[in-house]
Amino acid sequence: MNNPEKGILAFLAGLATGAILGILFAPRSGDETRKMIGEKVDEYSDDAKKKMDEMVKSGKDELLKAKKKAMSAVEKATENLRETEEKLTDEVKGKVKDTAEKVK
């Protein structure tokens, strides 16, 4: 997890902790307090899910970028190998031809 993600999670944890403590120490009846806690839990769960979805999407985007870079590198290496193969083949053919002419 990188620093922005840690910061987001720490912020959400602090926000949730502060909200829960505020609710628990507020002068309300038990039923009202439980209802408020339930609402806040739902709210923070939704927020956390959204943040996780964003992190997953970001991770997928980074994976796709890495895959494209890797594929590009493989294609370039393949092209370089083919060029080297052609050069070596031409060189060997030339030497074989020279040797054949010397043998005659």
N, C-alpha and C positions, 0 to 999 in steps of 0.2 A: 504494500500500500504506500503510495507516495504522500508527501507532506500535505497537499491540499485535501486529500481524502481523510487523512488523520485529523486535520483541522476541522473538517465538516463533521466528522463523527464526534469529536470532542465538543464542538459547539452544540450539537444535538443532545448529547448526554448532559451537558451543563444546563441546557434549556429545560430538558425534561426534569432534571433534579430540582431546579429552581421552581418550576411550576408545581411539582408535587409537594414540595415543602411549603410553598405559599398556600396551597389548597388545604394541607393538613393543619396549618396554624391559623387559618381564617376562622372567624366565629360563625360556623354554620352547623346545622344538624347533621347527624351521621348519614342519613339518607341523601341529603344534598351533597355532602362531601363525597360519598361513594359515587354518586351520579357524575359529579364533576371530574373525579379521577378517571372514571370510565370514558368520559368524553375526551379528556386529555390524552389518555392512552391511545384511543382510536386515532386522534389527530396526529400524535407523534409517530404512531405506527405507519400511518399514511405517508408522513414526511420521510421517515426512514426508508420506506419502500421506494419512494420516488428517488431518493439519493442513491440507493443501491442500484436501481435501474439505470440511473445516469452513469454510475461507475462501471456497470457491466457494459453499457453501450460504448463508453470511452475505451474500455479494455478491448472490445471487439474491433473498434476502429484502429487501435494501435496494432492489434494482431494482423488486420488486413494490410496495414501499411508495411509491417515487417514481412508479410508474405509477398507483397509486390516487390519489395527490395530484394528478397531472396530469389524470387523468380527472375528478376532482371539480372542479378549476378550470375545465376545459372545459365541464362541465355547468352550473356556476354562471354562466359567461360567456354561454353559450347562453341560459339562462333570463333573464338581464339584458337581452340583446339582444331577446328576444321581448317582454319587458315594455316596453322602449323603443319597439319597433316598434308595439305596440298603442297606446301613448300618442300617438305621432306620427300614427298613422293616424286616431285619434279626433280629434286636434287639426286635422288637415287636413280631415277630413270636416266638422267644425264650421265651419271657415273657408269651405269651399266652399259650405256651406248658407247661411251669412251673406251671402256674396257673391251667391249666386243670388237670395236674397230682396231684396237691394239693387237688383239689376238689374231685377226685376219692376216 
